[in-house]
Amino acid sequence: MKILLIGSTGQLGREIIKSSPNDIYLITPSRLEFDLKKTKECYEYILNLSPDWIINSGAFTNVEKAEIEEELAYKINALGPQILAKALSKSGGKLLQISTDYVFNGQQNYPYKTDQKVSPINKYGFSKAKGEEYIKQYLPSNNQSNILRTSWLVGPNGNNFALKIMQLLNNRDEIKVICDQISSPTTTLSLADAIWKTIKKNEEYTKKNKSFPIINHFCNDGLASWYDLAVTIKDICLETGLIKKAGEIKPIQSNEYPSKTQRPKYSVLDTFKTKKTIGLKNSHWRNELLKCFNNSSPLKI
Ligand SMILES: NC(=O)c1ccc[n+]([C@@H]2O[C@H](COP(=O)([O-])OP(=O)(O)OC[C@H]3O[C@@H](n4cnc5c(N)ncnc54)[C@H](OP(=O)(O)O)[C@@H]3O)[C@@H](O)[C@H]2O)c1
């Protein structure tokens, strides 16, 4: 099976490559070779390659910057997936698009189900929600559209909350972390595994002429605030000796944090249906975080 991975240099992309099955021919262009902004070139690249699948892990992921660079975020997160879907509707392959809990407004106090209407409250969430919409529009049939939403990605490399907190704890006497935004921290290692299993399951369904769900939710189990997550990172880092000293962590509310970006207060995704469909085991985010630390490439500061 020929699979094109977009976003191969990102924190998730790198784990997707590391965990790829042996029988896959994985093509991993850099952003220079495949730029989602350059729609004409992307379209031609896909038609020439004719991949069986595209995994799109490429995105404009800076939520704060998306407010200022709205047009660029829209080009990459909405028009990018649109061109992937348009090209695949011609060449015939399938798309697995990574999406986000930020397509929801966070006003409900119970987990969001896969069939709920999206309701983004910031530019990043809006651009990702539009990307989903275009995919459904251009790839409506035959298990071709796969949107896998996730939340709060952390992992052993790249630009993520866990690594930032480790650095700050090591360098400062006190750090302030938001305690009134809740979601499910999810490791890139566990998400990469879920991605490969989603592809396998979709192929099994397709062979049996069964319809596979277009939208799936994958996160590690359990909930946390950013503050809970930071405190756990501190505990693990001290236990494992990754840092020798750690500053105090002080909880603050969102309105005490200098940001113009609105973020959902409770963006927990309901993952029950997806885990059952795909056959994924339950695992608490703390256990998954520990696995990152015990991985062959442990978190480094
Ligand atoms: N991070 C989170 O907490 C989180 C939560 C929910 C969902 N997600 C979603 O998960 C996916 C992976 O996120 P991540 O955390 O791995 O992101 P990341 O570490 O920021 O990586 C983003 C990737 O996208 C690539 N990219 C950026 N602009 C591009 C363009 N114009 N054309 C092609 N590629 C481009 C980057 O390439 P360069 O390295 O060259 O910049 C990089 O490989 C994204 O779809 C994101 O929306 C993330």
The ligand as an SDF file (V2000), in Angstrom:
LIG
                    3D

 48 52  0  0  0  0  0  0  0  0999 V2000
   -0.7150   19.9000   18.8440 N   0  0  0  0  0  0  0  0  0  0  0  0
   -1.9120   19.6780   19.3810 C   0  0  0  0  0  0  0  0  0  0  0  0
   -2.1260   19.8340   20.5950 O   0  0  0  0  0  0  0  0  0  0  0  0
   -3.0400   19.2070   18.5160 C   0  0  0  0  0  0  0  0  0  0  0  0
   -4.3040   18.9630   19.0900 C   0  0  0  0  0  0  0  0  0  0  0  0
   -5.3410   18.5080   18.2840 C   0  0  0  0  0  0  0  0  0  0  0  0
   -5.1170   18.2910   16.9310 C   0  0  0  0  0  0  0  0  0  0  0  0
   -3.8960   18.5490   16.3800 N   0  0  0  0  0  0  0  0  0  0  0  0
   -3.6940   18.3100   14.9440 C   0  0  0  0  0  0  0  0  0  0  0  0
   -2.7450   17.2650   14.8070 O   0  0  0  0  0  0  0  0  0  0  0  0
   -1.9920   17.4300   13.6000 C   0  0  0  0  0  0  0  0  0  0  0  0
   -0.5100   17.3080   13.9000 C   0  0  0  0  0  0  0  0  0  0  0  0
   -0.1420   18.3520   14.7920 O   0  0  0  0  0  0  0  0  0  0  0  0
    1.3200   18.4650   15.3950 P   0  0  0  0  0  0  0  0  0  0  0  0
    1.1660   18.8000   16.8300 O   0  0  0  0  0  0  0  0  0  0  0  0
    2.1770   17.3040   14.9860 O   0  0  0  0  0  0  0  0  0  0  0  0
    1.8330   19.7580   14.6370 O   0  0  0  0  0  0  0  0  0  0  0  0
    3.2980   20.3510   14.4590 P   0  0  0  0  0  0  0  0  0  0  0  0
    4.2730   19.6460   15.3140 O   0  0  0  0  0  0  0  0  0  0  0  0
    3.1660   21.8210   14.5400 O   0  0  0  0  0  0  0  0  0  0  0  0
    3.6320   19.9510   12.9340 O   0  0  0  0  0  0  0  0  0  0  0  0
    2.9400   20.5280   11.8750 C   0  0  0  0  0  0  0  0  0  0  0  0
    3.4380   19.9110   10.5810 C   0  0  0  0  0  0  0  0  0  0  0  0
    2.7580   20.5580    9.5080 O   0  0  0  0  0  0  0  0  0  0  0  0
    3.7170   20.9840    8.5720 C   0  0  0  0  0  0  0  0  0  0  0  0
    3.2450   22.1290    7.8160 N   0  0  0  0  0  0  0  0  0  0  0  0
    3.0290   23.4020    8.2560 C   0  0  0  0  0  0  0  0  0  0  0  0
    2.6450   24.1810    7.2280 N   0  0  0  0  0  0  0  0  0  0  0  0
    2.6110   23.3990    6.1210 C   0  0  0  0  0  0  0  0  0  0  0  0
    2.3240   23.6220    4.7530 C   0  0  0  0  0  0  0  0  0  0  0  0
    1.9990   24.8320    4.2950 N   0  0  0  0  0  0  0  0  0  0  0  0
    2.3950   22.5750    3.9060 N   0  0  0  0  0  0  0  0  0  0  0  0
    2.7450   21.3400    4.3320 C   0  0  0  0  0  0  0  0  0  0  0  0
    3.0540   21.0650    5.6070 N   0  0  0  0  0  0  0  0  0  0  0  0
    2.9880   22.0880    6.4940 C   0  0  0  0  0  0  0  0  0  0  0  0
    4.9520   21.3090    9.3980 C   0  0  0  0  0  0  0  0  0  0  0  0
    6.0830   21.3800    8.5690 O   0  0  0  0  0  0  0  0  0  0  0  0
    7.4060   22.2060    9.0430 P   0  0  0  0  0  0  0  0  0  0  0  0
    8.0820   21.3320   10.0680 O   0  0  0  0  0  0  0  0  0  0  0  0
    8.2020   22.3660    7.8030 O   0  0  0  0  0  0  0  0  0  0  0  0
    6.9110   23.5100    9.6250 O   0  0  0  0  0  0  0  0  0  0  0  0
    4.9360   20.1040   10.3310 C   0  0  0  0  0  0  0  0  0  0  0  0
    5.4740   18.9810    9.6890 O   0  0  0  0  0  0  0  0  0  0  0  0
   -2.4600   18.7690   13.0210 C   0  0  0  0  0  0  0  0  0  0  0  0
   -3.4380   18.5280   12.0480 O   0  0  0  0  0  0  0  0  0  0  0  0
   -3.0940   19.4900   14.1800 C   0  0  0  0  0  0  0  0  0  0  0  0
   -4.0960   20.3890   13.7700 O   0  0  0  0  0  0  0  0  0  0  0  0
   -2.8560   18.9890   17.1370 C   0  0  0  0  0  0  0  0  0  0  0  0
  1  2  1  0
  2  3  2  0
  2  4  1  0
  4  5  1  0
  4 48  2  0
  5  6  2  0
  6  7  1  0
  7  8  2  0
  8  9  1  0
  8 48  1  0
  9 10  1  0
  9 46  1  0
 10 11  1  0
 11 12  1  0
 11 44  1  0
 12 13  1  0
 13 14  1  0
 14 15  2  0
 14 16  1  0
 14 17  1  0
 17 18  1  0
 18 19  2  0
 18 20  1  0
 18 21  1  0
 21 22  1  0
 22 23  1  0
 23 24  1  0
 23 42  1  0
 24 25  1  0
 25 26  1  0
 25 36  1  0
 26 27  1  0
 26 35  1  0
 27 28  2  0
 28 29  1  0
 29 30  1  0
 29 35  2  0
 30 31  1  0
 30 32  2  0
 32 33  1  0
 33 34  2  0
 34 35  1  0
 36 37  1  0
 36 42  1  0
 37 38  1  0
 38 39  2  0
 38 40  1  0
 38 41  1  0
 42 43  1  0
 44 45  1  0
 44 46  1  0
 46 47  1  0
M  CHG  2   8   1  16  -1
M  END
$$$$
